[in-house]
């Protein structure tokens, strides 16, 4: 995962939690009010640090879920064997405080001037920075066409489902369900593959700008699929979060 901002230039600060929103059974969005926040760009991330009573610390990276100009927010998925995510998804409440530093990263960001059309490809919680991009597009009044293809195990696992359903003006949102689909489901099923990309992606001739985020296996397979469709590497930006989870 590209990292272009040096952490050594950043300092830790304590940020009060202003709101916690339950997104799915295992996912929450945490809104924060850091006292010294320089502003962030769509697609950046931040670090969170938890310190136990015995002094043990654990740090994790989280994509920023909010658009520039909005309150800083992260969206966290609970991992059963995680050190940090169970606390953030089950214990944290408004009024608590978290240590954070950021914003971090410059490779995966998008600005309206970068153009499009945009192709956003999400695997599971990889939708988080892509939500920031879509919100930034809307807040700036950009008319860049955008397509989001979101791979999720089941429909209830879709993060921001209600919000994503509100996009219409120049934004197309579609899902593919990999584990189970509800009765009467007419959308895509199965993992994102070459055939699905050929159907859902912008043609390479349109010179689209693609952003892919998700587990490593998802990102690698999807990026290879876009290369097979003729997407040049410099027009495909990727961000991955390890081997946990799946499409």
Helices and strands as residue ranges (DSSP letters): G 7-9, E 13-24, E 27-34, E 45-51, E 57-63, E 72-77, H 85-90, E 97-104, G 112-114, E 118-123, G 124-126, H 127-139, E 146-152, G 155-157, H 161-164, E 171-177, E 188-189, H 194-200, G 204-206, E 209-214, H 216-228, G 233-235, E 236-240
